[in-house]
Amino acid sequence: MTGYDAAAWSDFAVAVAGAAAALSGLLFVAVSINVQRILTFANLPGRAVQTLIMLVMPLLVSVLLLIPDQPKRALGSELILIGVCGGAPLLWLSRPAARSPQEMAGSWLLSRAFPAAAISLLLVVAGITFLAEAGGGLYWVAPVVFVGLLAGLVNAWVLLVEILR
């Protein structure tokens, strides 16, 4: 039943908060170093925003998991809210029209479209199943974190290194 016990996830949340904060810092460094170059490409400012959202969503979830004795309804509702409110701009920023001609379709799909959809949907599923106490609950947060951090790292790499090629 640990999927429905937020207290059991505190160590996970601490680790995720640290990782997400560190990667968010990397993103800020990447953008600040390459801001002029990023602004020369129509799609890269949106990609930077999308990357920040992908990293902040796991960070927010981690912070919520660390709130002591938070009511179950509150946490489940917050997970759904983050999934919807964070997912809407993520999905909008990853729409096909936001893809640049230089970005290959497969790369766009794997680094932007799939992660945006997965993070949003799975976080809503986590909230719903946590509230229902059936279907996995907080175990759905693990793939959200994995996809968010991995996609955020890949996109930060693009904004820091690949942009200079």
ChimeraX commands (.cxc) that place a marker at each C-alpha (Angstrom):
marker #1 position 0.00,0.00,0.00 radius 0.5
marker #1 position 3.00,2.35,-0.23 radius 0.5
marker #1 position 1.58,3.76,-3.45 radius 0.5
marker #1 position -1.07,5.45,-1.32 radius 0.5
marker #1 position 1.14,6.53,1.60 radius 0.5
marker #1 position 2.85,9.86,0.88 radius 0.5
marker #1 position 5.12,9.55,3.92 radius 0.5
marker #1 position 6.73,6.46,2.41 radius 0.5
marker #1 position 7.87,8.56,-0.54 radius 0.5
marker #1 position 9.82,11.19,1.42 radius 0.5
marker #1 position 13.31,9.86,0.55 radius 0.5
marker #1 position 12.32,9.63,-3.11 radius 0.5
marker #1 position 10.98,13.19,-2.97 radius 0.5
marker #1 position 14.17,14.55,-1.41 radius 0.5
marker #1 position 16.31,12.91,-4.10 radius 0.5
marker #1 position 14.05,14.15,-6.90 radius 0.5
marker #1 position 13.93,17.69,-5.52 radius 0.5
marker #1 position 17.71,17.85,-5.48 radius 0.5
marker #1 position 18.08,16.43,-8.98 radius 0.5
marker #1 position 15.36,18.62,-10.46 radius 0.5
marker #1 position 16.77,21.74,-8.82 radius 0.5
marker #1 position 20.28,20.95,-10.09 radius 0.5
marker #1 position 19.06,20.35,-13.63 radius 0.5
marker #1 position 16.97,23.53,-13.52 radius 0.5
marker #1 position 20.15,25.37,-12.58 radius 0.5
marker #1 position 21.92,23.78,-15.54 radius 0.5
marker #1 position 19.14,25.02,-17.78 radius 0.5
marker #1 position 19.50,28.57,-16.48 radius 0.5
marker #1 position 23.24,28.42,-17.14 radius 0.5
marker #1 position 22.65,27.06,-20.65 radius 0.5
marker #1 position 20.14,29.77,-21.48 radius 0.5
marker #1 position 22.20,32.59,-19.97 radius 0.5
marker #1 position 25.37,31.52,-21.80 radius 0.5
marker #1 position 23.62,31.07,-25.15 radius 0.5
marker #1 position 20.75,33.55,-24.93 radius 0.5
marker #1 position 21.73,35.45,-28.08 radius 0.5
marker #1 position 22.09,32.25,-30.09 radius 0.5
marker #1 position 18.84,30.81,-28.69 radius 0.5
marker #1 position 16.94,33.93,-29.70 radius 0.5
marker #1 position 18.09,33.56,-33.31 radius 0.5
marker #1 position 16.03,30.36,-33.67 radius 0.5
marker #1 position 12.25,30.68,-33.64 radius 0.5
marker #1 position 11.61,27.42,-31.78 radius 0.5
marker #1 position 14.37,27.48,-29.15 radius 0.5
marker #1 position 12.87,29.98,-26.67 radius 0.5
marker #1 position 9.78,27.76,-26.51 radius 0.5
marker #1 position 11.97,24.70,-26.10 radius 0.5
marker #1 position 13.73,26.39,-23.17 radius 0.5
marker #1 position 10.39,27.14,-21.53 radius 0.5
marker #1 position 9.20,23.60,-22.17 radius 0.5
marker #1 position 12.38,22.23,-20.61 radius 0.5
marker #1 position 11.93,24.39,-17.54 radius 0.5
marker #1 position 8.36,23.13,-17.11 radius 0.5
marker #1 position 9.54,19.51,-17.53 radius 0.5
marker #1 position 12.02,20.05,-14.70 radius 0.5
marker #1 position 9.77,22.10,-12.44 radius 0.5
marker #1 position 6.87,19.64,-12.49 radius 0.5
marker #1 position 8.87,16.86,-10.74 radius 0.5
marker #1 position 10.26,19.49,-8.37 radius 0.5
marker #1 position 6.76,20.65,-7.42 radius 0.5
marker #1 position 5.56,17.08,-6.96 radius 0.5
marker #1 position 8.53,16.40,-4.69 radius 0.5
marker #1 position 7.83,19.45,-2.57 radius 0.5
marker #1 position 4.19,18.43,-2.22 radius 0.5
marker #1 position 5.18,14.91,-1.19 radius 0.5
marker #1 position 7.35,16.40,1.55 radius 0.5
marker #1 position 4.54,18.37,3.21 radius 0.5
marker #1 position 3.98,16.53,6.49 radius 0.5
marker #1 position 0.53,15.09,7.24 radius 0.5
marker #1 position -1.01,16.60,4.12 radius 0.5
marker #1 position -4.57,15.33,3.61 radius 0.5
marker #1 position -4.87,12.68,0.92 radius 0.5
marker #1 position -7.50,14.66,-0.97 radius 0.5
marker #1 position -5.25,17.68,-1.08 radius 0.5
marker #1 position -2.25,15.78,-2.43 radius 0.5
marker #1 position -4.27,13.89,-5.03 radius 0.5
marker #1 position -5.94,17.09,-6.19 radius 0.5
marker #1 position -2.60,18.90,-6.34 radius 0.5
marker #1 position -1.11,16.15,-8.50 radius 0.5
marker #1 position -4.03,16.42,-10.91 radius 0.5
marker #1 position -3.77,20.21,-10.91 radius 0.5
marker #1 position -0.03,20.15,-11.69 radius 0.5
marker #1 position -0.65,17.59,-14.43 radius 0.5
marker #1 position -3.32,19.76,-16.05 radius 0.5
marker #1 position -1.83,23.22,-15.46 radius 0.5
marker #1 position 1.71,22.15,-16.33 radius 0.5
marker #1 position 0.57,19.85,-19.09 radius 0.5
marker #1 position -1.37,22.47,-21.03 radius 0.5
marker #1 position 1.63,24.66,-21.83 radius 0.5
marker #1 position 3.86,21.59,-22.27 radius 0.5
marker #1 position 1.53,20.17,-24.89 radius 0.5
marker #1 position 1.10,23.54,-26.59 radius 0.5
marker #1 position 4.86,24.08,-26.76 radius 0.5
marker #1 position 5.37,20.60,-28.23 radius 0.5
marker #1 position 2.73,20.87,-30.94 radius 0.5
marker #1 position 3.93,19.98,-34.45 radius 0.5
marker #1 position 3.89,23.62,-35.57 radius 0.5
marker #1 position 6.52,24.42,-32.90 radius 0.5
marker #1 position 9.02,22.06,-34.51 radius 0.5
marker #1 position 11.72,23.77,-36.54 radius 0.5
marker #1 position 12.63,22.55,-40.03 radius 0.5
marker #1 position 16.09,21.60,-38.71 radius 0.5
marker #1 position 14.62,19.33,-36.03 radius 0.5
marker #1 position 14.05,15.81,-37.30 radius 0.5
marker #1 position 10.59,14.39,-36.67 radius 0.5
marker #1 position 11.92,11.47,-34.64 radius 0.5
marker #1 position 14.02,13.75,-32.46 radius 0.5
marker #1 position 11.07,16.09,-31.90 radius 0.5
marker #1 position 8.83,13.17,-31.00 radius 0.5
marker #1 position 11.29,11.59,-28.53 radius 0.5
marker #1 position 12.61,14.74,-26.88 radius 0.5
marker #1 position 9.56,16.99,-26.86 radius 0.5
marker #1 position 6.16,15.55,-27.86 radius 0.5
marker #1 position 6.30,12.20,-26.06 radius 0.5
marker #1 position 7.72,13.57,-22.79 radius 0.5
marker #1 position 5.15,16.39,-22.69 radius 0.5
marker #1 position 2.25,14.00,-23.17 radius 0.5
marker #1 position 3.65,11.37,-20.78 radius 0.5
marker #1 position 4.41,13.80,-17.96 radius 0.5
marker #1 position 0.99,15.43,-18.17 radius 0.5
marker #1 position -1.06,12.28,-18.51 radius 0.5
marker #1 position 0.81,10.18,-15.97 radius 0.5
marker #1 position 0.68,12.90,-13.33 radius 0.5
marker #1 position -3.10,13.12,-13.72 radius 0.5
marker #1 position -3.28,9.32,-13.50 radius 0.5
marker #1 position -1.15,9.45,-10.33 radius 0.5
marker #1 position -3.53,11.93,-8.74 radius 0.5
marker #1 position -6.66,10.03,-9.71 radius 0.5
marker #1 position -5.38,6.63,-8.64 radius 0.5
marker #1 position -3.97,8.09,-5.41 radius 0.5
marker #1 position -7.39,9.50,-4.56 radius 0.5
marker #1 position -9.12,6.26,-5.53 radius 0.5
marker #1 position -6.54,4.18,-3.66 radius 0.5
marker #1 position -6.52,1.81,-6.61 radius 0.5
marker #1 position -4.45,1.57,-9.77 radius 0.5
marker #1 position -0.98,2.47,-8.53 radius 0.5
marker #1 position -1.22,5.87,-6.87 radius 0.5
marker #1 position 2.18,7.44,-6.33 radius 0.5
marker #1 position 3.93,4.74,-8.33 radius 0.5
marker #1 position 2.84,6.73,-11.40 radius 0.5
marker #1 position 5.01,9.60,-10.14 radius 0.5
marker #1 position 8.19,7.58,-10.79 radius 0.5
marker #1 position 7.83,7.56,-14.62 radius 0.5
marker #1 position 6.81,11.24,-14.51 radius 0.5
marker #1 position 10.06,12.02,-12.72 radius 0.5
marker #1 position 12.15,9.77,-14.96 radius 0.5
marker #1 position 10.73,11.19,-18.19 radius 0.5
marker #1 position 10.80,14.78,-16.93 radius 0.5
marker #1 position 14.40,14.67,-15.75 radius 0.5
marker #1 position 15.65,12.76,-18.78 radius 0.5
marker #1 position 13.88,15.00,-21.31 radius 0.5
marker #1 position 14.93,18.08,-19.36 radius 0.5
marker #1 position 18.54,16.91,-19.39 radius 0.5
marker #1 position 18.47,16.19,-23.14 radius 0.5
marker #1 position 16.92,19.57,-23.91 radius 0.5
marker #1 position 19.35,21.39,-21.61 radius 0.5
marker #1 position 22.19,19.67,-23.48 radius 0.5
marker #1 position 20.77,20.91,-26.77 radius 0.5
marker #1 position 20.52,24.45,-25.41 radius 0.5
marker #1 position 24.02,24.35,-23.92 radius 0.5
marker #1 position 26.13,22.35,-26.38 radius 0.5
marker #1 position 24.31,21.33,-29.56 radius 0.5
marker #1 position 23.27,24.90,-30.29 radius 0.5
marker #1 position 26.92,25.78,-30.89 radius 0.5
marker #1 position 27.37,23.25,-33.71 radius 0.5
marker link #1:1,2 radius 0.2
marker link #1:2,3 radius 0.2
marker link #1:3,4 radius 0.2
marker link #1:4,5 radius 0.2
marker link #1:5,6 radius 0.2
marker link #1:6,7 radius 0.2
marker link #1:7,8 radius 0.2
marker link #1:8,9 radius 0.2
marker link #1:9,10 radius 0.2
marker link #1:10,11 radius 0.2
marker link #1:11,12 radius 0.2
marker link #1:12,13 radius 0.2
marker link #1:13,14 radius 0.2
marker link #1:14,15 radius 0.2
marker link #1:15,16 radius 0.2
marker link #1:16,17 radius 0.2
marker link #1:17,18 radius 0.2
marker link #1:18,19 radius 0.2
marker link #1:19,20 radius 0.2
marker link #1:20,21 radius 0.2
marker link #1:21,22 radius 0.2
marker link #1:22,23 radius 0.2
marker link #1:23,24 radius 0.2
marker link #1:24,25 radius 0.2
marker link #1:25,26 radius 0.2
marker link #1:26,27 radius 0.2
marker link #1:27,28 radius 0.2
marker link #1:28,29 radius 0.2
marker link #1:29,30 radius 0.2
marker link #1:30,31 radius 0.2
marker link #1:31,32 radius 0.2
marker link #1:32,33 radius 0.2
marker link #1:33,34 radius 0.2
marker link #1:34,35 radius 0.2
marker link #1:35,36 radius 0.2
marker link #1:36,37 radius 0.2
marker link #1:37,38 radius 0.2
marker link #1:38,39 radius 0.2
marker link #1:39,40 radius 0.2
marker link #1:40,41 radius 0.2
marker link #1:41,42 radius 0.2
marker link #1:42,43 radius 0.2
marker link #1:43,44 radius 0.2
marker link #1:44,45 radius 0.2
marker link #1:45,46 radius 0.2
marker link #1:46,47 radius 0.2
marker link #1:47,48 radius 0.2
marker link #1:48,49 radius 0.2
marker link #1:49,50 radius 0.2
marker link #1:50,51 radius 0.2
marker link #1:51,52 radius 0.2
marker link #1:52,53 radius 0.2
marker link #1:53,54 radius 0.2
marker link #1:54,55 radius 0.2
marker link #1:55,56 radius 0.2
marker link #1:56,57 radius 0.2
marker link #1:57,58 radius 0.2
marker link #1:58,59 radius 0.2
marker link #1:59,60 radius 0.2
marker link #1:60,61 radius 0.2
marker link #1:61,62 radius 0.2
marker link #1:62,63 radius 0.2
marker link #1:63,64 radius 0.2
marker link #1:64,65 radius 0.2
marker link #1:65,66 radius 0.2
marker link #1:66,67 radius 0.2
marker link #1:67,68 radius 0.2
marker link #1:68,69 radius 0.2
marker link #1:69,70 radius 0.2
marker link #1:70,71 radius 0.2
marker link #1:71,72 radius 0.2
marker link #1:72,73 radius 0.2
marker link #1:73,74 radius 0.2
marker link #1:74,75 radius 0.2
marker link #1:75,76 radius 0.2
marker link #1:76,77 radius 0.2
marker link #1:77,78 radius 0.2
marker link #1:78,79 radius 0.2
marker link #1:79,80 radius 0.2
marker link #1:80,81 radius 0.2
marker link #1:81,82 radius 0.2
marker link #1:82,83 radius 0.2
marker link #1:83,84 radius 0.2
marker link #1:84,85 radius 0.2
marker link #1:85,86 radius 0.2
marker link #1:86,87 radius 0.2
marker link #1:87,88 radius 0.2
marker link #1:88,89 radius 0.2
marker link #1:89,90 radius 0.2
marker link #1:90,91 radius 0.2
marker link #1:91,92 radius 0.2
marker link #1:92,93 radius 0.2
marker link #1:93,94 radius 0.2
marker link #1:94,95 radius 0.2
marker link #1:95,96 radius 0.2
marker link #1:96,97 radius 0.2
marker link #1:97,98 radius 0.2
marker link #1:98,99 radius 0.2
marker link #1:99,100 radius 0.2
marker link #1:100,101 radius 0.2
marker link #1:101,102 radius 0.2
marker link #1:102,103 radius 0.2
marker link #1:103,104 radius 0.2
marker link #1:104,105 radius 0.2
marker link #1:105,106 radius 0.2
marker link #1:106,107 radius 0.2
marker link #1:107,108 radius 0.2
marker link #1:108,109 radius 0.2
marker link #1:109,110 radius 0.2
marker link #1:110,111 radius 0.2
marker link #1:111,112 radius 0.2
marker link #1:112,113 radius 0.2
marker link #1:113,114 radius 0.2
marker link #1:114,115 radius 0.2
marker link #1:115,116 radius 0.2
marker link #1:116,117 radius 0.2
marker link #1:117,118 radius 0.2
marker link #1:118,119 radius 0.2
marker link #1:119,120 radius 0.2
marker link #1:120,121 radius 0.2
marker link #1:121,122 radius 0.2
marker link #1:122,123 radius 0.2
marker link #1:123,124 radius 0.2
marker link #1:124,125 radius 0.2
marker link #1:125,126 radius 0.2
marker link #1:126,127 radius 0.2
marker link #1:127,128 radius 0.2
marker link #1:128,129 radius 0.2
marker link #1:129,130 radius 0.2
marker link #1:130,131 radius 0.2
marker link #1:131,132 radius 0.2
marker link #1:132,133 radius 0.2
marker link #1:133,134 radius 0.2
marker link #1:134,135 radius 0.2
marker link #1:135,136 radius 0.2
marker link #1:136,137 radius 0.2
marker link #1:137,138 radius 0.2
marker link #1:138,139 radius 0.2
marker link #1:139,140 radius 0.2
marker link #1:140,141 radius 0.2
marker link #1:141,142 radius 0.2
marker link #1:142,143 radius 0.2
marker link #1:143,144 radius 0.2
marker link #1:144,145 radius 0.2
marker link #1:145,146 radius 0.2
marker link #1:146,147 radius 0.2
marker link #1:147,148 radius 0.2
marker link #1:148,149 radius 0.2
marker link #1:149,150 radius 0.2
marker link #1:150,151 radius 0.2
marker link #1:151,152 radius 0.2
marker link #1:152,153 radius 0.2
marker link #1:153,154 radius 0.2
marker link #1:154,155 radius 0.2
marker link #1:155,156 radius 0.2
marker link #1:156,157 radius 0.2
marker link #1:157,158 radius 0.2
marker link #1:158,159 radius 0.2
marker link #1:159,160 radius 0.2
marker link #1:160,161 radius 0.2
marker link #1:161,162 radius 0.2
marker link #1:162,163 radius 0.2
marker link #1:163,164 radius 0.2
marker link #1:164,165 radius 0.2
view
